[in-house]
Amino acid sequence: EPGVRAALPGGRTCLARKPPRPPTARELLKDVHLGLPLPGRGPTRLAVVSGHYLYYHYGCDGVDDRGWGCGYRTLQTLFSWPEGRPAGVPELGAMQAALEDMGDKPPGFRGSQSWIGCVEASLCLDHFGGPQGRLRHVTRGAGLQEELERLYSHFAGGGGPVMVGGDADAQSKALLGVCLGPGTEAYVLVLDPHCWGAPKNPSELQAAGWVGWQEVSTAFDPHSFYNLCMTSCNSEEQTCAL
């Protein structure tokens, strides 16, 4: 059946099929930020994610998780790092079952449409033996301006994708890099999991705005607190693919 253009949050569109086909490994796009032009007037300092990752998003495995699954999809992207392979990436139901079994969520959580955030992501990364997930809390009103140096050091030091989510801004997303330009220019590289459909290539995602550089001053809600889950290699089990 021919694809149709579906309207999505923020006025973006993505080629959609109803329902999306369960993906094979080759249909999960890899390292979708590559080829993006640098923002602003050019970087004074630039640091982006090392290694490789897969882009998980709404419906990418045939499950219609629109409206509740963005945290799980961002977490799946974190699990796919640093090798950029689907092996070892848990399904949504497995993550829900693990959170219920470990006592973080009440009985009945598995099979629900309940959201998860960075705290649950960190628990799942540890439970399933994924990358290490270090939590960082950003107080309400601070935005991410005060975290730029920490994020720059994270990516410059070989760190992986960073999951971010808040309360007033509850839409989960991943950060893949930091670009600090002349003066006060500051940008973060954002990977948004809310795309519904079957994107064919990174260029399509980039053109639709599902991955791209965003100004820090406008990308985050000043009225929201934020949690970060910063991934790094588990030295005992993983080797970063630099």
VENNOR-V789302 format. One record per backbone hydrogen bond with DSSP energy under -1.0 kcal/mol. NH is the residue of the N-H (numbers start at 0). CO is the residue of the C=O. E is the energy in kcal/mol with one decimal. If there is no record, write none. Layout:
BEGIN
NH|CO|E ; NH|CO|E
END
This chain:
BEGIN
3|15|-2.0 ; 5|13|-1.3 ; 7|11|-2.5 ; 10|7|-1.3 ; 11|8|-1.0 ; 13|5|-1.0 ; 15|3|-2.7 ; 22|59|-1.3 ; 26|23|-1.2 ; 30|52|-2.1 ; 33|30|-1.6 ; 35|32|-1.9 ; 41|38|-1.5 ; 43|179|-3.2 ; 44|179|-2.3 ; 46|177|-2.4 ; 48|175|-2.7 ; 49|158|-1.3 ; 51|81|-2.2 ; 54|28|-2.9 ; 57|192|-2.3 ; 59|56|-2.2 ; 61|58|-1.7 ; 64|62|-1.3 ; 67|64|-1.9 ; 68|64|-2.5 ; 72|68|-2.3 ; 73|69|-2.4 ; 74|70|-2.2 ; 75|71|-2.3 ; 76|72|-1.9 ; 77|73|-2.0 ; 78|74|-2.4 ; 79|75|-1.7 ; 80|77|-1.0 ; 83|79|-2.3 ; 84|79|-1.0 ; 88|85|-2.2 ; 94|90|-1.9 ; 95|91|-2.2 ; 96|92|-2.5 ; 97|93|-2.1 ; 98|94|-2.2 ; 99|95|-2.1 ; 100|96|-2.8 ; 101|97|-2.3 ; 102|99|-1.2 ; 103|98|-1.5 ; 104|98|-1.7 ; 108|105|-1.6 ; 111|108|-2.0 ; 120|116|-2.1 ; 121|117|-2.4 ; 122|118|-1.8 ; 123|119|-2.4 ; 124|120|-2.6 ; 125|121|-1.8 ; 126|122|-2.4 ; 127|123|-2.7 ; 129|124|-2.7 ; 131|231|-2.3 ; 133|229|-2.7 ; 135|227|-2.0 ; 137|225|-3.6 ; 141|138|-1.9 ; 146|143|-1.3 ; 147|144|-1.2 ; 150|146|-2.8 ; 151|147|-2.9 ; 152|148|-2.5 ; 153|149|-2.1 ; 154|150|-2.5 ; 155|151|-2.8 ; 156|152|-1.7 ; 157|154|-1.7 ; 158|153|-2.5 ; 159|230|-2.6 ; 161|174|-2.2 ; 162|228|-2.3 ; 163|172|-2.5 ; 164|226|-1.7 ; 165|168|-1.9 ; 172|163|-1.7 ; 173|190|-2.6 ; 174|161|-2.9 ; 175|188|-3.2 ; 177|46|-2.8 ; 178|186|-2.5 ; 179|44|-3.0 ; 180|184|-1.6 ; 184|181|-1.9 ; 186|178|-2.5 ; 187|213|-2.5 ; 188|176|-2.2 ; 189|211|-2.7 ; 190|173|-3.2 ; 191|209|-3.0 ; 197|14|-1.9 ; 204|200|-1.4 ; 205|201|-2.8 ; 206|202|-2.4 ; 207|203|-1.6 ; 209|204|-2.1 ; 211|189|-1.9 ; 213|187|-2.6 ; 215|185|-2.1 ; 217|214|-1.0 ; 218|214|-1.9 ; 223|220|-1.7 ; 225|137|-2.4 ; 226|164|-3.1 ; 227|135|-2.9 ; 228|162|-2.4 ; 229|133|-3.1 ; 230|160|-1.3 ; 231|131|-1.8 ; 236|233|-1.6 ; 237|233|-3.4 ; 241|239|-1.2
END
